[in-house]
């Protein structure tokens, strides 16, 4: 290198004896690349670190698009196979299991909707099975009920038509044991049900509603009537028919007032006290611990542990804007499990307008709370930190669960960093995921939000509603559940 430089410049190399201190004379006769090897090594390490950082950042943004273009979505067959070999799926087991067990299959479960809606429907169905002393028949998170392949399409991308429930959750809903102090036969697969119940009693939800006068009742009253209807069936095998309605429809899930009297039984239900996330979901959190919270590596995320100092927020983007505008027209209240008298933020809609129309003030109120812009988000985050400080909490890390585009996320994080000092701000878009994890990452968002010291949800979102239900079941302080 130096020889070529001398030939190019015509300048001789400066003799080492001219450089002063003779005690370095032997060293200075070495080639200069060896003199600077430590500097070069340091530069190489820095360059490598920066490259790895950039690669990981880009990977989270590009891997989904590349895989969707060239790979089929995962089929989760191994998870199905593990469900089938659970020990309770043995028809020869003695009562109250096996051929003498009392079962209920909800073939009417929700499909073609997001995980938030499916989860709340599943919790209600399983809770009703438990109340009626019947064994719950597990079912998948299903998008396409009768697809021609294992894959469906949503928002222009291919997705699994079905995901086995055990890939999302653990505990009683996925065939795990009930809490130790509450024995109940564990949930079984559809295959076991079809073997031991070839001719089940078929029930229609619409028929039950008509017979038992179930209409605009409260949630607790509805559950009492449904339980009475199921207990009136002597047959060990019940199948709720597909397409005959749901136990709770969107009307009651959208009404905090109707859901209010069912809170005590839900919070005491083993379906929620025993709720846990699957190993696949918890692996997302543990392998991304450096992004989310430093304590995660020291904690067992399967247990109900808190992430101190973490503020987790849920920000819906995209088509949710139109949904919020529609909510304003209907003057819709908060989603069911986002309503409690001990929550800090209550539904306080301004007067003006009526159902089917609203004033400009009402529309602005809904958009601020349902689809907040960046200034509104930053304002509220500063307020949440101040309120937490008054309670003796220090919120210095932030996790943003969002489907927002990267440009919007960058603008938001820049504004948040300008408004306050943070140890870290990361988002669900930053998570490094493998292909199976990609399609259950919404559950990882829920796990993080449930364990965060403070959670800020969208008051009209079923996902936020379920997070708050889990937070209350895990005895989090109600004052740590906030809304925009």
SULURWO-V429898 format. One record per pair of residues at least 6 apart in sequence whose C-alpha atoms are under 8 Angstrom apart, sorted by the first residue. I is the first residue (numbers start at 1). J is the second residue. If there is no record, write none. Layout:
I;J / I;J
//
This chain:
6;12 / 6;13 / 16;25 / 16;28 / 16;29 / 17;25 / 27;35 / 28;35 / 56;432 / 57;430 / 59;432 / 60;429 / 60;430 / 60;431 / 60;432 / 60;433 / 61;429 / 61;430 / 64;438 / 67;435 / 68;157 / 68;158 / 72;158 / 73;151 / 73;158 / 73;159 / 73;160 / 73;435 / 73;436 / 74;160 / 74;435 / 74;436 / 75;150 / 75;160 / 75;162 / 75;163 / 76;163 / 76;164 / 76;167 / 76;436 / 79;164 / 79;166 / 79;167 / 80;164 / 80;166 / 83;166 / 83;175 / 83;189 / 84;189 / 84;191 / 86;175 / 88;97 / 88;98 / 88;186 / 88;187 / 88;188 / 89;98 / 89;188 / 89;189 / 89;192 / 90;98 / 90;192 / 91;97 / 91;98 / 91;99 / 91;192 / 91;195 / 91;196 / 92;98 / 92;99 / 93;99 / 94;100 / 95;101 / 96;102 / 96;185 / 97;185 / 98;196 / 99;196 / 99;197 / 100;236 / 101;134 / 101;135 / 101;236 / 102;133 / 102;134 / 102;135 / 102;235 / 102;236 / 102;237 / 103;134 / 103;135 / 103;136 / 103;137 / 103;193 / 103;236 / 103;237 / 103;238 / 104;129 / 104;134 / 104;135 / 104;136 / 104;137 / 104;237 / 104;238 / 104;239 / 104;240 / 105;136 / 105;137 / 105;138 / 105;190 / 105;193 / 105;238 / 105;239 / 105;240 / 106;125 / 106;137 / 106;239 / 106;240 / 106;241 / 106;242 / 107;239 / 107;240 / 107;241 / 107;242 / 108;240 / 108;241 / 108;242 / 108;243 / 108;244 / 108;245 / 108;246 / 109;118 / 109;121 / 109;122 / 109;242 / 109;246 / 110;117 / 110;118 / 110;121 / 110;142 / 110;246 / 111;118 / 111;141 / 111;142 / 111;143 / 111;144 / 111;145 / 112;142 / 112;143 / 112;144 / 112;145 / 113;143 / 115;141 / 115;442 / 115;463 / 116;461 / 116;462 / 116;463 / 116;466 / 117;462 / 117;463 / 118;141 / 119;466 / 120;462 / 120;466 / 121;247 / 121;248 / 123;271 / 123;272 / 124;247 / 124;248 / 125;247 / 126;136 / 126;173 / 126;271 / 127;266 / 127;269 / 127;271 / 128;223 / 128;226 / 128;227 / 129;135 / 129;136 / 130;136 / 131;227 / 132;227 / 132;230 / 132;231 / 135;184 / 135;185 / 135;186 / 135;187 / 135;188 / 136;173 / 136;186 / 136;187 / 136;188 / 137;187 / 137;188 / 137;189 / 137;190 / 137;193 / 138;165 / 138;173 / 138;174 / 138;175 / 138;187 / 138;188 / 138;189 / 138;190 / 139;164 / 139;165 / 139;189 / 139;190 / 140;162 / 140;163 / 140;164 / 140;165 / 141;162 / 141;163 / 141;164 / 141;165 / 142;161 / 142;162 / 142;163 / 143;152 / 143;160 / 143;161 / 143;162 / 144;151 / 144;152 / 144;161 / 144;162 / 145;161 / 145;162 / 147;161 / 149;161 / 150;160 / 150;161 / 150;162 / 151;158 / 151;159 / 151;160 / 151;161 / 151;162 / 152;158 / 152;159 / 152;160 / 152;161 / 153;159 / 159;439 / 160;439 / 165;173 / 165;174 / 166;174 / 166;278 / 167;278 / 167;279 / 167;280 / 167;281 / 167;440 / 168;277 / 168;278 / 168;280 / 168;281 / 168;440 / 168;443 / 169;275 / 169;276 / 169;277 / 169;278 / 169;281 / 170;176 / 170;275 / 170;276 / 170;277 / 170;278 / 170;279 / 171;177 / 171;178 / 171;271 / 171;274 / 171;275 / 171;276 / 171;277 / 172;178 / 172;186 / 172;187 / 172;270 / 172;271 / 172;274 / 172;275 / 173;187 / 173;271 / 173;275 / 174;187 / 175;186 / 175;187 / 175;188 / 176;186 / 176;187 / 177;186 / 178;184 / 178;186 / 178;270 / 178;271 / 178;274 / 179;270 / 179;273 / 179;274 / 182;270 / 197;237 / 199;237 / 200;235 / 200;236 / 200;237 / 200;238 / 200;239 / 201;235 / 201;237 / 201;238 / 201;239 / 202;238 / 202;239 / 202;240 / 202;241 / 203;238 / 203;239 / 203;240 / 203;241 / 204;240 / 204;241 / 204;244 / 204;245 / 205;240 / 205;241 / 205;244 / 205;245 / 205;246 / 205;247 / 206;244 / 206;245 / 208;214 / 208;226 / 208;229 / 209;215 / 212;225 / 212;229 / 214;222 / 214;225 / 217;258 / 218;257 / 218;258 / 218;259 / 218;260 / 218;261 / 219;252 / 219;258 / 219;259 / 219;260 / 219;261 / 219;262 / 220;259 / 220;261 / 220;262 / 226;247 / 252;258 / 252;259 / 252;336 / 253;259 / 253;335 / 253;336 / 254;332 / 254;333 / 254;334 / 254;335 / 254;336 / 254;460 / 255;333 / 255;334 / 255;335 / 255;336 / 256;333 / 256;334 / 256;335 / 256;336 / 256;337 / 256;338 / 256;339 / 256;340 / 257;336 / 257;339 / 258;336 / 259;336 / 259;337 / 260;336 / 260;339 / 260;340 / 266;272 / 267;273 / 267;469 / 267;472 / 267;473 / 268;473 / 272;470 / 272;473 / 273;473 / 273;474 / 276;302 / 277;302 / 277;443 / 277;447 / 280;437 / 281;437 / 281;440 / 281;441 / 281;443 / 281;444 / 282;301 / 282;302 / 282;444 / 282;447 / 284;431 / 284;432 / 284;433 / 284;437 / 284;441 / 284;444 / 285;292 / 285;296 / 285;301 / 285;444 / 285;448 / 286;296 / 286;297 / 286;301 / 288;431 / 288;432 / 289;295 / 289;296 / 289;297 / 291;424 / 291;426 / 291;430 / 291;431 / 292;398 / 292;399 / 292;424 / 292;426 / 293;307 / 293;310 / 293;397 / 295;307 / 296;307 / 299;305 / 304;451 / 304;474 / 305;451 / 306;451 / 306;452 / 306;453 / 307;451 / 307;452 / 307;453 / 308;395 / 308;452 / 308;453 / 309;393 / 309;394 / 309;395 / 309;396 / 309;397 / 309;452 / 309;453 / 310;395 / 310;396 / 310;397 / 310;398 / 310;399 / 310;452 / 310;453 / 310;454 / 311;395 / 311;396 / 311;397 / 311;398 / 311;399 / 311;452 / 311;453 / 311;454 / 311;455 / 311;456 / 312;398 / 312;399 / 312;400 / 312;401 / 312;448 / 312;449 / 312;452 / 312;453 / 312;454 / 312;455 / 312;456 / 313;398 / 313;399 / 313;400 / 313;401 / 313;449 / 313;455 / 313;456 / 313;457 / 314;400 / 314;401 / 314;402 / 314;456 / 314;457 / 314;458 / 314;464 / 315;371 / 315;400 / 315;401 / 315;402 / 315;403 / 315;404 / 315;457 / 315;458 / 316;371 / 316;402 / 316;403 / 316;404 / 316;458 / 317;371 / 317;402 / 317;403 / 317;404 / 318;403 / 318;404 / 320;371 / 321;367 / 321;370 / 321;371 / 324;366 / 324;367 / 324;370 / 324;371 / 325;363 / 325;366 / 325;367 / 327;366 / 328;357 / 328;358 / 328;362 / 328;363 / 328;366 / 329;354 / 329;355 / 329;356 / 329;357 / 329;358 / 329;363 / 330;354 / 330;355 / 330;356 / 330;357 / 331;354 / 331;355 / 331;358 / 333;347 / 333;460 / 334;347 / 334;459 / 334;460 / 335;459 / 335;460 / 335;461 / 335;462 / 335;465 / 336;465 / 337;465 / 337;466 / 337;468 / 337;469 / 338;459 / 338;460 / 338;464 / 338;465 / 338;468 / 338;469 / 339;346 / 342;478 / 342;479 / 343;478 / 343;479 / 343;480 / 343;481 / 343;482 / 344;478 / 344;479 / 344;481 / 344;482 / 345;482 / 345;483 / 349;362 / 349;365 / 350;361 / 350;362 / 350;365 / 351;362 / 352;358 / 352;359 / 352;361 / 352;362 / 353;359 / 353;362 / 368;376 / 368;484 / 369;458 / 369;459 / 369;483 / 369;484 / 370;458 / 370;459 / 370;460 / 370;484 / 372;484 / 374;411 / 374;412 / 374;415 / 377;484 / 378;415 / 378;416 / 378;419 / 380;484 / 382;419 / 382;420 / 385;394 / 385;395 / 388;394 / 388;395 / 389;395 / 395;453 / 396;421 / 396;422 / 396;423 / 396;424 / 397;422 / 397;423 / 397;424 / 397;425 / 398;422 / 398;424 / 398;425 / 398;426 / 399;425 / 399;426 / 399;427 / 399;428 / 400;425 / 400;426 / 400;427 / 400;428 / 401;427 / 401;428 / 401;445 / 402;427 / 402;428 / 402;429 / 403;428 / 403;429 / 406;429 / 413;425 / 428;445 / 446;463 / 446;467 / 449;455 / 449;467 / 450;467 / 450;468 / 450;470 / 450;471 / 451;471 / 453;480 / 454;480 / 454;481 / 454;482 / 455;480 / 455;481 / 455;482 / 456;481 / 456;482 / 456;483 / 456;484 / 457;464 / 457;465 / 457;481 / 457;482 / 457;483 / 457;484 / 458;464 / 458;483 / 458;484 / 459;465 / 459;483 / 459;484 / 468;481 / 472;478
//
